Amino acid sequence: MRRLLRNPVRLVPFGFLAAILLGTGLLMLPAATSKQEYTPFVTALFTSTSAVSVTGLAVNDTPNYWNPFGLAMITVLTQLGGLGILSIAALVILAVSRQLGLRNRLLVQAETAEFGIGDVGWLLARIASTVFVCEAVMTATIAARLWLTYHYPLRVAIWTAAFHAIQAFNNGGFTLYSDGLLAFSRDPWVALPLALGAIIGGLGFPSLFEAVRERRRPIGWTVATKLTIWGTVALLLLGFGFLLLAEWTNPATIGTYDAPGKLLASFTQIALSRTGGFDVINIENLREETYPLFIVLMFIGGGSASTAGGIKVSTFFLLGFVIWAELRGEPDVTVSGRRVATASQRQALTVALLSVALVVIGTIALILLADNLRSLTAVFEVTSAFSTTGLSTGLAPDLSRPGQYVLIVLMFIGRVGPLTLGSAIALNTRRRLYRYPEEQPIVG
């Protein structure tokens, strides 16, 4: 136990694991299901892991299987997973004692990826207020639309809007509709708030706060913020254009929509495909060439220290600059007039390669455990689970229990693995007092 306290990063997986097990126990209760029956352990564990890891994959029909209590539990677990178990614990400590000890500051540092510990209390308060204000605005906008246009009872409209607002901002993917959000794919008053909420939640709080604070001087942003903000814009635009071209005439997705409907549905789906996990078009009926686009977007994910998963936008584009510098024979990797530290390059490479290895291993395991499973479908589901996105071709309910356990492990690793690894690398960085002789092995 003392070793864990000395290295707070190691407590992060235990915090998430405790929340998952607690959620599993509550979801197994008959009071959580529509039929008032006990939920099988693997179903409850899968749902709890999916909620805490803000993934959104499900092995049952969420709105019909769970009753209001079960759905409320999923909502709470998603909010806990989005804010971070240790961050919420630190907020409670801060509220009680008005101060945080060094140990608690290090715990929050491990969860939020903030390496300065002098202003953790201020940071946490700002994170919490940003989350709840954004979710409240999204809830109000969508609830008003459901009440005034779709004639939902006011209480039902507020509950439906709040559920989806929390899911979207925290980049979860659970929905109260059996067919996803297809019914709202051409409604800007529902689709756009969810898309914008997922984008904001997926930027990462350090980048978001700096971008807002220095909005008049974007040239002065740090390298991390520039990579995250402009990288996100580039991925959205490229993904949006590719999806439009690939699916424009596909009658099973957006082919029957008018031009404004195609534009809205495509933008919303791309915004939610990177991190959010909602379906606004039928994922199962995408054309073959569209699946690799979604796989790449899910694998990249969102910003660092955000509610999104994946290897992170800054990691992906930093590796791009590393490759570009190597191709040009440059001695240093530079981004926007700044030289990138060698340690950061190594960290990005480590996270990316380990993530690729996990996706490959998960894909092989899923193919071995499932009958007649297409490789592309397996890669799609594994990437969705590991990146905690939640998009699905409908495979999860049909998997055997061992196959579902594979996705459970991937969701857990995808939520805490890169986070823990990145923080551990940063905290364990040390200088050697000596260097070995240099040698250049043959590469390529």
ChimeraX attribute file (.defattr): number of C-alpha atoms within 10 A of each C-alpha:
attribute: neighborCount
match mode: 1-to-1
recipient: residues
	/A:1	6
	/A:2	6
	/A:3	8
	/A:4	10
	/A:5	14
	/A:6	12
	/A:7	16
	/A:8	22
	/A:9	23
	/A:10	18
	/A:11	19
	/A:12	20
	/A:13	19
	/A:14	14
	/A:15	15
	/A:16	22
	/A:17	17
	/A:18	12
	/A:19	20
	/A:20	25
	/A:21	15
	/A:22	14
	/A:23	23
	/A:24	23
	/A:25	15
	/A:26	18
	/A:27	27
	/A:28	20
	/A:29	16
	/A:30	16
	/A:31	18
	/A:32	22
	/A:33	21
	/A:34	15
	/A:35	13
	/A:36	13
	/A:37	12
	/A:38	14
	/A:39	22
	/A:40	12
	/A:41	13
	/A:42	17
	/A:43	20
	/A:44	23
	/A:45	23
	/A:46	23
	/A:47	27
	/A:48	28
	/A:49	32
	/A:50	31
	/A:51	33
	/A:52	31
	/A:53	37
	/A:54	38
	/A:55	36
	/A:56	32
	/A:57	32
	/A:58	23
	/A:59	17
	/A:60	16
	/A:61	14
	/A:62	21
	/A:63	16
	/A:64	13
	/A:65	15
	/A:66	24
	/A:67	18
	/A:68	14
	/A:69	15
	/A:70	23
	/A:71	21
	/A:72	15
	/A:73	20
	/A:74	27
	/A:75	22
	/A:76	17
	/A:77	24
	/A:78	29
	/A:79	24
	/A:80	21
	/A:81	27
	/A:82	26
	/A:83	20
	/A:84	22
	/A:85	23
	/A:86	24
	/A:87	26
	/A:88	16
	/A:89	15
	/A:90	22
	/A:91	20
	/A:92	12
	/A:93	16
	/A:94	19
	/A:95	13
	/A:96	10
	/A:97	10
	/A:98	10
	/A:99	15
	/A:100	21
	/A:101	12
	/A:102	11
	/A:103	13
	/A:104	21
	/A:105	24
	/A:106	24
	/A:107	23
	/A:108	30
	/A:109	20
	/A:110	28
	/A:111	24
	/A:112	25
	/A:113	20
	/A:114	19
	/A:115	15
	/A:116	10
	/A:117	16
	/A:118	11
	/A:119	11
	/A:120	24
	/A:121	21
	/A:122	10
	/A:123	18
	/A:124	19
	/A:125	14
	/A:126	13
	/A:127	18
	/A:128	14
	/A:129	12
	/A:130	15
	/A:131	20
	/A:132	13
	/A:133	11
	/A:134	18
	/A:135	26
	/A:136	15
	/A:137	15
	/A:138	25
	/A:139	25
	/A:140	15
	/A:141	17
	/A:142	25
	/A:143	27
	/A:144	19
	/A:145	19
	/A:146	20
	/A:147	16
	/A:148	13
	/A:149	9
	/A:150	11
	/A:151	12
	/A:152	16
	/A:153	12
	/A:154	14
	/A:155	11
	/A:156	14
	/A:157	22
	/A:158	19
	/A:159	15
	/A:160	19
	/A:161	26
	/A:162	21
	/A:163	22
	/A:164	25
	/A:165	29
	/A:166	28
	/A:167	30
	/A:168	32
	/A:169	30
	/A:170	32
	/A:171	40
	/A:172	36
	/A:173	29
	/A:174	32
	/A:175	22
	/A:176	17
	/A:177	14
	/A:178	13
	/A:179	13
	/A:180	18
	/A:181	19
	/A:182	18
	/A:183	12
	/A:184	15
	/A:185	24
	/A:186	22
	/A:187	14
	/A:188	17
	/A:189	16
	/A:190	23
	/A:191	23
	/A:192	21
	/A:193	22
	/A:194	28
	/A:195	25
	/A:196	18
	/A:197	25
	/A:198	31
	/A:199	26
	/A:200	21
	/A:201	28
	/A:202	32
	/A:203	25
	/A:204	24
	/A:205	24
	/A:206	19
	/A:207	23
	/A:208	18
	/A:209	17
	/A:210	16
	/A:211	19
	/A:212	11
	/A:213	12
	/A:214	12
	/A:215	12
	/A:216	9
	/A:217	10
	/A:218	14
	/A:219	11
	/A:220	14
	/A:221	18
	/A:222	16
	/A:223	19
	/A:224	17
	/A:225	23
	/A:226	20
	/A:227	22
	/A:228	27
	/A:229	20
	/A:230	14
	/A:231	20
	/A:232	23
	/A:233	13
	/A:234	12
	/A:235	18
	/A:236	21
	/A:237	15
	/A:238	13
	/A:239	23
	/A:240	20
	/A:241	15
	/A:242	17
	/A:243	26
	/A:244	19
	/A:245	11
	/A:246	14
	/A:247	20
	/A:248	19
	/A:249	13
	/A:250	16
	/A:251	12
	/A:252	15
	/A:253	22
	/A:254	24
	/A:255	15
	/A:256	13
	/A:257	17
	/A:258	11
	/A:259	12
	/A:260	10
	/A:261	17
	/A:262	21
	/A:263	18
	/A:264	18
	/A:265	29
	/A:266	26
	/A:267	24
	/A:268	27
	/A:269	25
	/A:270	28
	/A:271	28
	/A:272	32
	/A:273	29
	/A:274	34
	/A:275	37
	/A:276	38
	/A:277	31
	/A:278	32
	/A:279	25
	/A:280	26
	/A:281	22
	/A:282	17
	/A:283	19
	/A:284	16
	/A:285	13
	/A:286	19
	/A:287	14
	/A:288	10
	/A:289	12
	/A:290	17
	/A:291	17
	/A:292	13
	/A:293	16
	/A:294	22
	/A:295	22
	/A:296	15
	/A:297	25
	/A:298	32
	/A:299	29
	/A:300	25
	/A:301	31
	/A:302	35
	/A:303	33
	/A:304	29
	/A:305	21
	/A:306	25
	/A:307	32
	/A:308	35
	/A:309	35
	/A:310	31
	/A:311	27
	/A:312	29
	/A:313	26
	/A:314	25
	/A:315	25
	/A:316	21
	/A:317	17
	/A:318	24
	/A:319	18
	/A:320	12
	/A:321	16
	/A:322	19
	/A:323	13
	/A:324	14
	/A:325	15
	/A:326	13
	/A:327	9
	/A:328	8
	/A:329	9
	/A:330	11
	/A:331	8
	/A:332	14
	/A:333	20
	/A:334	17
	/A:335	16
	/A:336	13
	/A:337	8
	/A:338	11
	/A:339	11
	/A:340	17
	/A:341	11
	/A:342	11
	/A:343	12
	/A:344	16
	/A:345	16
	/A:346	13
	/A:347	15
	/A:348	21
	/A:349	17
	/A:350	17
	/A:351	21
	/A:352	21
	/A:353	12
	/A:354	14
	/A:355	22
	/A:356	15
	/A:357	12
	/A:358	18
	/A:359	24
	/A:360	16
	/A:361	13
	/A:362	24
	/A:363	23
	/A:364	15
	/A:365	17
	/A:366	26
	/A:367	17
	/A:368	12
	/A:369	17
	/A:370	16
	/A:371	10
	/A:372	8
	/A:373	14
	/A:374	11
	/A:375	12
	/A:376	14
	/A:377	19
	/A:378	22
	/A:379	21
	/A:380	24
	/A:381	26
	/A:382	29
	/A:383	34
	/A:384	34
	/A:385	34
	/A:386	30
	/A:387	34
	/A:388	37
	/A:389	36
	/A:390	31
	/A:391	30
	/A:392	23
	/A:393	14
	/A:394	16
	/A:395	18
	/A:396	18
	/A:397	15
	/A:398	12
	/A:399	19
	/A:400	14
	/A:401	14
	/A:402	14
	/A:403	19
	/A:404	22
	/A:405	17
	/A:406	20
	/A:407	28
	/A:408	23
	/A:409	15
	/A:410	24
	/A:411	32
	/A:412	24
	/A:413	21
	/A:414	26
	/A:415	28
	/A:416	19
	/A:417	19
	/A:418	21
	/A:419	23
	/A:420	21
	/A:421	17
	/A:422	19
	/A:423	21
	/A:424	16
	/A:425	15
	/A:426	16
	/A:427	15
	/A:428	9
	/A:429	9
	/A:430	8
	/A:431	6
	/A:432	6
	/A:433	5
	/A:434	6
	/A:435	6
	/A:436	5
	/A:437	5
	/A:438	6
	/A:439	6
	/A:440	5
	/A:441	6
	/A:442	5
	/A:443	4
	/A:444	3
